[in-house]
Amino acid sequence: MQRQPHWRSKFNEIVQVCTDELKKTTEIGKKMLNASKTNSNLHEAYEELGVLVAKALEKKQLDWDNPRAHELVKKIKKCKSNLTEIESEVNKIKFSPGPVDVSKSSEDHKKNQ
């Protein structure tokens, strides 16, 4: 009879250890979710600040003699231009009457050259 209570106490001990570990893991998970949310908020704040600074630099409201800042403004302008071009191309495809045979248009292009 003494073996059974010993087995139960060991089982209860294992269950308690698992419960404690589960509680720790849950708390860590909660903290990680909060950290992720905080990191997203930080990223959004930096992004918004960057947009404000870029606009101020473009409008000459801010005079910042920083070569890297000017490189980034140029990069932003180029990316905006590329996005506008891509959007235009997507709209052409989206609203075209039907599939376009690309091979024929490239053959016509070669003949016209």
Contacts in CASP RR format, 6 or more apart in sequence:
PFRMAT RR
TARGET T0000
AUTHOR 0000-0000-0000
METHOD contacts of the structure
MODEL  1
MQRQPHWRSKFNEIVQVCTDELKKTTEIGKKMLNASKTNSNLHEAYEELG
VLVAKALEKKQLDWDNPRAHELVKKIKKCKSNLTEIESEVNKIKFSPGPV
DVSKSSEDHKKNQ
53 62 0 8 1.000
53 64 0 8 1.000
53 69 0 8 1.000
54 72 0 8 1.000
54 73 0 8 1.000
54 76 0 8 1.000
55 61 0 8 1.000
56 62 0 8 1.000
57 64 0 8 1.000
57 69 0 8 1.000
57 70 0 8 1.000
57 73 0 8 1.000
58 73 0 8 1.000
END
